[in-house]
Amino acid sequence: MFRMWCRVIDDNHLIKDTVICDETYDKRTHKIMNALEKACYEFDLPKPIWLDPIVKDFQLHNKCRFYQDSFIEEIDFDYLEIQVLEEDY
């Protein structure tokens, strides 16, 4: 099973969070993108853009943060953080 934790942080406080589970046999990249899309839909947020530093952080740590520069629209929080909790190999 693949599980990803998504949370919205503002002023060092957790505002919203959710865990997205995916039991499909899709590729890891597709699972990540689908989970991020589901979380953004649940939080009523636009989908962020994957900038190069964010991709590198995610590849190294299975965790990354999307700040204002990753969103086209204005956001009313500090950042959106995603973290892979569990995945099948």
DRENTORLO-258943 format. One record per residue: chain; residue number from 1; x, y, z of N, C-alpha, C, O, CB in turn. Coordinates in nm, 4 decimals. Glycine has a CB too. Example, Ala and Ser with C-alpha at 12.3 -4.5 7.8 and 13.67 -1.06 7.14 Angstrom:
REM DRENTORLO-258943
[node A 1 [1.3190 -0.5690 0.7800] [1.2300 -0.4500 0.7800] [1.3200 -0.3300 0.7800] [1.4236 -0.3319 0.8465] [1.1308 -0.4473 0.9046]]
[node A 2 [1.2850 -0.2250 0.7080] [1.3670 -0.1060 0.7140] [1.2900 0.0030 0.7870] [1.3409 0.1138 0.8039] [1.4084 -0.0598 0.5725]]
***
This chain:
REM DRENTORLO-258943
[node A 1 [0.0841 -0.1177 0.0000] [0.0000 0.0000 0.0000] [0.0889 0.1245 0.0000] [0.1952 0.1273 0.0621] [-0.0959 -0.0004 0.1220]]
[node A 2 [0.0435 0.2247 -0.0697] [0.1117 0.3536 -0.0749] [0.0308 0.4538 0.0067] [-0.0902 0.4665 -0.0121] [0.1298 0.4027 -0.2226]]
[node A 3 [0.0979 0.5251 0.0973] [0.0301 0.6278 0.1778] [0.1140 0.7545 0.1760] [0.2358 0.7498 0.1933] [0.0069 0.5790 0.3248]]
[node A 4 [0.0475 0.8687 0.1548] [0.1152 0.9979 0.1546] [0.0399 1.0938 0.2459] [-0.0823 1.1063 0.2384] [0.1255 1.0554 0.0107]]
[node A 5 [0.1150 1.1611 0.3321] [0.0589 1.2570 0.4262] [0.0733 1.3952 0.3664] [0.1830 1.4356 0.3279] [0.1285 1.2484 0.5651]]
[node A 6 [-0.0370 1.4681 0.3582] [-0.0373 1.6038 0.3051] [-0.0887 1.6971 0.4137] [-0.1901 1.6692 0.4778] [-0.1243 1.6145 0.1757]]
[node A 7 [-0.0184 1.8075 0.4338] [-0.0611 1.9004 0.5385] [-0.0371 2.0450 0.4969] [0.0583 2.0770 0.4260] [0.0123 1.8706 0.6694]]
[node A 8 [-0.1271 2.1311 0.5437] [-0.1188 2.2744 0.5196] [-0.0723 2.3387 0.6494] [-0.1316 2.3177 0.7553] [-0.2567 2.3339 0.4715]]
[node A 9 [0.0349 2.4176 0.6401] [0.0941 2.4814 0.7572] [0.0870 2.6331 0.7412] [0.1191 2.6869 0.6353] [0.2410 2.4349 0.7774]]
[node A 10 [0.0452 2.7004 0.8465] [0.0428 2.8466 0.8480] [0.0908 2.8956 0.9845] [0.0357 2.8580 1.0880] [-0.1004 2.9007 0.8167]]
[node A 11 [0.1916 2.9778 0.9835] [0.2477 3.0349 1.1061] [0.2876 2.9241 1.2056] [0.2607 2.9333 1.3254] [0.1456 3.1312 1.1715]]
[node A 12 [0.3521 2.8204 1.1527] [0.3987 2.7037 1.2294] [0.2876 2.6253 1.2978] [0.3118 2.5569 1.3973] [0.4967 2.7481 1.3330]]
[node A 13 [0.1660 2.6349 1.2450] [0.0528 2.5591 1.2973] [-0.0070 2.4730 1.1860] [-0.0194 2.5163 1.0715] [-0.0544 2.6542 1.3567]]
[node A 14 [-0.0430 2.3522 1.2219] [-0.1097 2.2629 1.1289] [-0.2535 2.3104 1.1104] [-0.3306 2.3151 1.2062] [-0.1051 2.1159 1.1794]]
[node A 15 [-0.2888 2.3452 0.9880] [-0.4234 2.3947 0.9586] [-0.5133 2.2810 0.9109] [-0.6250 2.2641 0.9599] [-0.4181 2.5064 0.8524]]
[node A 16 [-0.4632 2.2030 0.8144] [-0.5378 2.0900 0.7587] [-0.4392 1.9777 0.7313] [-0.3223 2.0027 0.7022] [-0.6149 2.1303 0.6281]]
[node A 17 [-0.4858 1.8551 0.7406] [-0.4024 1.7430 0.6992] [-0.4902 1.6268 0.6555] [-0.6071 1.6168 0.6925] [-0.3081 1.6996 0.8132]]
[node A 18 [-0.4309 1.5405 0.5766] [-0.4992 1.4218 0.5285] [-0.3948 1.3184 0.4894] [-0.2815 1.3524 0.4552] [-0.5925 1.4551 0.4090]]
[node A 19 [-0.4338 1.1938 0.4947] [-0.3492 1.0851 0.4458] [-0.4214 1.0221 0.3276] [-0.5357 0.9778 0.3390] [-0.3190 0.9786 0.5587]]
[node A 20 [-0.3533 1.0190 0.2150] [-0.4081 0.9623 0.0927] [-0.3496 0.8226 0.0752] [-0.2278 0.8052 0.0769] [-0.3772 1.0528 -0.0312]]
[node A 21 [-0.4366 0.7232 0.0583] [-0.3944 0.5846 0.0374] [-0.4197 0.5456 -0.1075] [-0.5193 0.5855 -0.1678] [-0.4691 0.4882 0.1339]]
[node A 22 [-0.3290 0.4679 -0.1613] [-0.3415 0.4211 -0.2998] [-0.2986 0.2749 -0.3053] [-0.1832 0.2427 -0.2767] [-0.2553 0.5086 -0.3978]]
[node A 23 [-0.3905 0.1870 -0.3418] [-0.3612 0.0442 -0.3482] [-0.3538 -0.0068 -0.4917] [-0.3591 -0.1275 -0.5151] [-0.4659 -0.0335 -0.2718]]
[node A 24 [-0.3417 0.0846 -0.5877] [-0.3326 0.0434 -0.7274] [-0.1919 -0.0079 -0.7570] [-0.1013 0.0055 -0.6748] [-0.3687 0.1607 -0.8218]]
[node A 25 [-0.1751 -0.0659 -0.8734] [-0.0442 -0.1158 -0.9164] [0.0213 -0.0188 -1.0144] [0.0954 -0.0594 -1.1040] [-0.0580 -0.2548 -0.9808]]
[node A 26 [-0.0070 0.1086 -0.9959] [0.0474 0.2131 -1.0824] [0.1932 0.2411 -1.0466] [0.2426 0.1929 -0.9446] [-0.0364 0.3422 -1.0709]]
[node A 27 [0.2614 0.3181 -1.1296] [0.3994 0.3575 -1.1009] [0.4029 0.4537 -0.9830] [0.3039 0.5209 -0.9541] [0.4650 0.4220 -1.2250]]
[node A 28 [0.5166 0.4603 -0.9154] [0.5319 0.5458 -0.7974] [0.5030 0.6922 -0.8302] [0.4346 0.7603 -0.7538] [0.6731 0.5322 -0.7401]]
[node A 29 [0.5539 0.7402 -0.9416] [0.5327 0.8798 -0.9805] [0.3843 0.9093 -0.9986] [0.3359 1.0144 -0.9568] [0.6090 0.9117 -1.1101]]
[node A 30 [0.3130 0.8173 -1.0602] [0.1694 0.8372 -1.0800] [0.0954 0.8372 -0.9463] [0.0016 0.9147 -0.9270] [0.1123 0.7281 -1.1721]]
[node A 31 [0.1369 0.7515 -0.8552] [0.0739 0.7490 -0.7227] [0.0946 0.8815 -0.6499] [0.0025 0.9329 -0.5863] [0.1302 0.6333 -0.6384]]
[node A 32 [0.2149 0.9365 -0.6591] [0.2451 1.0641 -0.5930] [0.1608 1.1755 -0.6527] [0.0993 1.2535 -0.5801] [0.3951 1.0984 -0.6055]]
[node A 33 [0.1580 1.1826 -0.7849] [0.0805 1.2874 -0.8519] [-0.0692 1.2746 -0.8227] [-0.1365 1.3749 -0.7990] [0.1046 1.2823 -1.0029]]
[node A 34 [-0.1207 1.1530 -0.8243] [-0.2623 1.1312 -0.7947] [-0.2956 1.1678 -0.6502] [-0.4002 1.2269 -0.6235] [-0.3000 0.9856 -0.8216]]
[node A 35 [-0.2073 1.1327 -0.5577] [-0.2301 1.1659 -0.4166] [-0.2268 1.3170 -0.3953] [-0.3087 1.3710 -0.3210] [-0.1246 1.0974 -0.3272]]
[node A 36 [-0.1334 1.3847 -0.4595] [-0.1258 1.5309 -0.4480] [-0.2507 1.5954 -0.5063] [-0.3042 1.6906 -0.4495] [0.0000 1.5848 -0.5192]]
[node A 37 [-0.2967 1.5441 -0.6189] [-0.4183 1.5979 -0.6803] [-0.5400 1.5777 -0.5896] [-0.6226 1.6679 -0.5755] [-0.4428 1.5315 -0.8168]]
[node A 38 [-0.5510 1.4588 -0.5277] [-0.6630 1.4319 -0.4366] [-0.6574 1.5236 -0.3148] [-0.7605 1.5744 -0.2707] [-0.6619 1.2846 -0.3917]]
[node A 39 [-0.5379 1.5449 -0.2605] [-0.5234 1.6321 -0.1436] [-0.5596 1.7760 -0.1788] [-0.6287 1.8430 -0.1021] [-0.3796 1.6255 -0.0887]]
[node A 40 [-0.5141 1.8232 -0.2925] [-0.5465 1.9606 -0.3347] [-0.6963 1.9763 -0.3557] [-0.7535 2.0799 -0.3215] [-0.4710 1.9973 -0.4644]]
[node A 41 [-0.7598 1.8747 -0.4113] [-0.9056 1.8784 -0.4278] [-0.9743 1.8833 -0.2908] [-1.0678 1.9607 -0.2703] [-0.9547 1.7549 -0.5084]]
[node A 42 [-0.9273 1.8007 -0.1984] [-0.9865 1.7959 -0.0636] [-0.9680 1.9279 0.0110] [-1.0579 1.9723 0.0825] [-0.9243 1.6814 0.0176]]
[node A 43 [-0.8511 1.9906 -0.0057] [-0.8213 2.1168 0.0610] [-0.8710 2.2380 -0.0174] [-0.8599 2.3510 0.0301] [-0.6728 2.1286 0.0838]]
[node A 44 [-0.9255 2.2157 -0.1367] [-0.9704 2.3226 -0.2264] [-0.8545 2.4166 -0.2617] [-0.8652 2.5386 -0.2486] [-1.0856 2.4022 -0.1615]]
[node A 45 [-0.7448 2.3574 -0.3063] [-0.6249 2.4311 -0.3444] [-0.5921 2.4071 -0.4910] [-0.6278 2.3033 -0.5468] [-0.5062 2.3909 -0.2560]]
[node A 46 [-0.5243 2.5027 -0.5535] [-0.4737 2.4757 -0.6890] [-0.3567 2.3788 -0.6799] [-0.2894 2.3713 -0.5771] [-0.4304 2.6078 -0.7607]]
[node A 47 [-0.3326 2.3048 -0.7877] [-0.2193 2.2121 -0.7875] [-0.0898 2.2908 -0.7980] [-0.0792 2.3815 -0.8805] [-0.2306 2.1098 -0.9037]]
[node A 48 [0.0086 2.2577 -0.7159] [0.1370 2.3287 -0.7208] [0.2244 2.2819 -0.8376] [0.2028 2.1757 -0.8961] [0.2124 2.3095 -0.5891]]
[node A 49 [0.3217 2.3635 -0.8681] [0.4179 2.3326 -0.9736] [0.5412 2.2713 -0.9090] [0.5884 2.3197 -0.8061] [0.4553 2.4603 -1.0562]]
[node A 50 [0.5938 2.1642 -0.9694] [0.7133 2.0971 -0.9183] [0.8378 2.1679 -0.9714] [0.8808 2.1421 -1.0838] [0.7142 1.9465 -0.9586]]
[node A 51 [0.8950 2.2562 -0.8917] [1.0189 2.3240 -0.9287] [1.1378 2.2327 -0.8993] [1.1263 2.1401 -0.8189] [1.0330 2.4588 -0.8526]]
[node A 52 [1.2510 2.2577 -0.9632] [1.3681 2.1702 -0.9497] [1.4131 2.1478 -0.8044] [1.4406 2.0336 -0.7676] [1.4826 2.2284 -1.0283]]
[node A 53 [1.4215 2.2517 -0.7207] [1.4626 2.2255 -0.5811] [1.3639 2.1370 -0.5048] [1.4032 2.0602 -0.4170] [1.4788 2.3570 -0.5068]]
[node A 54 [1.2369 2.1485 -0.5390] [1.1353 2.0659 -0.4734] [1.1518 1.9198 -0.5148] [1.1417 1.8295 -0.4318] [0.9929 2.1162 -0.5081]]
[node A 55 [1.1768 1.8978 -0.6414] [1.1976 1.7613 -0.6919] [1.3184 1.6981 -0.6239] [1.3130 1.5821 -0.5831] [1.2167 1.7617 -0.8458]]
[node A 56 [1.4275 1.7736 -0.6113] [1.5487 1.7212 -0.5468] [1.5231 1.6878 -0.4004] [1.5663 1.5830 -0.3523] [1.6634 1.8225 -0.5579]]
[node A 57 [1.4528 1.7768 -0.3287] [1.4174 1.7496 -0.1886] [1.3356 1.6217 -0.1777] [1.3612 1.5380 -0.0912] [1.3388 1.8677 -0.1284]]
[node A 58 [1.2378 1.6071 -0.2654] [1.1515 1.4907 -0.2590] [1.2279 1.3627 -0.2897] [1.2047 1.2600 -0.2258] [1.0355 1.5063 -0.3550]]
[node A 59 [1.3172 1.3675 -0.3852] [1.3969 1.2500 -0.4194] [1.4882 1.2091 -0.3047] [1.5099 1.0898 -0.2832] [1.4797 1.2769 -0.5445]]
[node A 60 [1.5421 1.3055 -0.2305] [1.6333 1.2754 -0.1207] [1.5621 1.2303 0.0071] [1.6082 1.1395 0.0762] [1.7172 1.3961 -0.0909]]
[node A 61 [1.4493 1.2950 0.0374] [1.3890 1.2771 0.1694] [1.2481 1.2182 0.1689] [1.1921 1.1935 0.2757] [1.3855 1.4074 0.2386]]
[node A 62 [1.1890 1.1948 0.0502] [1.0487 1.1533 0.0403] [0.9558 1.2532 0.1072] [0.8499 1.2171 0.1584] [1.0296 1.0155 0.1027]]
[node A 63 [0.9971 1.3799 0.1061] [0.9224 1.4856 0.1720] [0.9589 1.6169 0.1042] [1.0747 1.6380 0.0683] [0.9524 1.4901 0.3258]]
[node A 64 [0.8606 1.7056 0.0863] [0.8913 1.8363 0.0286] [0.7843 1.9368 0.0687] [0.6771 1.9012 0.1176] [0.9022 1.8273 -0.1254]]
[node A 65 [0.8172 2.0641 0.0462] [0.7262 2.1738 0.0778] [0.7033 2.2592 -0.0458] [0.7962 2.2913 -0.1200] [0.7814 2.2596 0.1932]]
[node A 66 [0.5774 2.2951 -0.0656] [0.5391 2.3834 -0.1747] [0.5056 2.5202 -0.1151] [0.4058 2.5347 -0.0446] [0.4179 2.3251 -0.2555]]
[node A 67 [0.5890 2.6203 -0.1435] [0.5673 2.7573 -0.0967] [0.4912 2.8365 -0.2029] [0.4514 2.7816 -0.3057] [0.7024 2.8264 -0.0634]]
[node A 68 [0.4717 2.9651 -0.1774] [0.3969 3.0512 -0.2689] [0.4507 3.0457 -0.4123] [0.3723 3.0519 -0.5069] [0.4003 3.1942 -0.2188]]
[node A 69 [0.5815 3.0344 -0.4300] [0.6379 3.0342 -0.5653] [0.6002 2.9096 -0.6462] [0.6225 2.9061 -0.7672] [0.7883 3.0452 -0.5573]]
[node A 70 [0.5440 2.8082 -0.5814] [0.4995 2.6879 -0.6515] [0.3537 2.6961 -0.6947] [0.3045 2.6075 -0.7646] [0.5194 2.5669 -0.5635]]
[node A 71 [0.2853 2.8008 -0.6541] [0.1442 2.8174 -0.6875] [0.1256 2.9382 -0.7794] [0.1901 3.0414 -0.7611] [0.0596 2.8333 -0.5593]]
[node A 72 [0.0389 2.9248 -0.8760] [0.0089 3.0370 -0.9646] [-0.0813 3.1367 -0.8933] [-0.0627 3.2578 -0.9047] [-0.0574 2.9879 -1.0951]]
[node A 73 [-0.1788 3.0850 -0.8197] [-0.2711 3.1703 -0.7450] [-0.2121 3.2048 -0.6085] [-0.1208 3.1376 -0.5604] [-0.4083 3.1010 -0.7285]]
[node A 74 [-0.2646 3.3089 -0.5476] [-0.2238 3.3496 -0.4133] [-0.2742 3.2466 -0.3124] [-0.3881 3.2011 -0.3222] [-0.2779 3.4918 -0.3791]]
[node A 75 [-0.1902 3.2096 -0.2155] [-0.2304 3.1156 -0.1106] [-0.2365 3.1888 0.0234] [-0.1645 3.2865 0.0441] [-0.1319 2.9950 -0.1030]]
[node A 76 [-0.3209 3.1425 0.1131] [-0.3386 3.2090 0.2420] [-0.2771 3.1284 0.3567] [-0.3263 3.1319 0.4695] [-0.4869 3.2322 0.2686]]
[node A 77 [-0.1696 3.0564 0.3268] [-0.0966 2.9788 0.4264] [0.0509 2.9843 0.3892] [0.0859 3.0357 0.2830] [-0.1485 2.8302 0.4341]]
[node A 78 [0.1378 2.9320 0.4755] [0.2816 2.9391 0.4496] [0.3276 2.8359 0.3472] [0.3993 2.8695 0.2528] [0.3581 2.9201 0.5786]]
[node A 79 [0.2865 2.7101 0.3656] [0.3282 2.6072 0.2704] [0.2412 2.4823 0.2803] [0.1733 2.4585 0.3801] [0.4742 2.5704 0.2936]]
[node A 80 [0.2457 2.4042 0.1740] [0.1844 2.2722 0.1672] [0.2986 2.1723 0.1705] [0.3908 2.1802 0.0892] [0.0944 2.2546 0.0380]]
[node A 81 [0.2931 2.0785 0.2636] [0.3989 1.9789 0.2777] [0.3425 1.8410 0.2480] [0.2330 1.8065 0.2924] [0.4609 1.9832 0.4197]]
[node A 82 [0.4187 1.7621 0.1719] [0.3796 1.6239 0.1456] [0.4925 1.5321 0.1899] [0.6101 1.5676 0.1820] [0.3462 1.6022 -0.0049]]
[node A 83 [0.4550 1.4140 0.2365] [0.5537 1.3164 0.2830] [0.5018 1.1754 0.2581] [0.3894 1.1421 0.2954] [0.5854 1.3370 0.4335]]
[node A 84 [0.5841 1.0939 0.1954] [0.5475 0.9535 0.1739] [0.5673 0.8796 0.3055] [0.6766 0.8803 0.3621] [0.6331 0.8882 0.0585]]
[node A 85 [0.4620 0.8163 0.3534] [0.4679 0.7424 0.4792] [0.4990 0.5948 0.4581] [0.5724 0.5341 0.5362] [0.3371 0.7567 0.5538]]
[node A 86 [0.4432 0.5381 0.3529] [0.4560 0.3942 0.3292] [0.4433 0.3681 0.1799] [0.3619 0.4302 0.1115] [0.3487 0.3136 0.4090]]
[node A 87 [0.5236 0.2766 0.1309] [0.5090 0.2369 -0.0089] [0.5563 0.0948 -0.0296] [0.6469 0.0468 0.0385] [0.5862 0.3315 -0.1000]]
[node A 88 [0.4934 0.0284 -0.1248] [0.5337 -0.1067 -0.1624] [0.6469 -0.0984 -0.2636] [0.6554 -0.0030 -0.3409] [0.4139 -0.1870 -0.2201]]
[node A 89 [0.7312 -0.1963 -0.2625] [0.8407 -0.1999 -0.3594] [0.8242 -0.3150 -0.4522] [0.9069 -0.3348 -0.5412] [0.9748 -0.2082 -0.2906]]
***
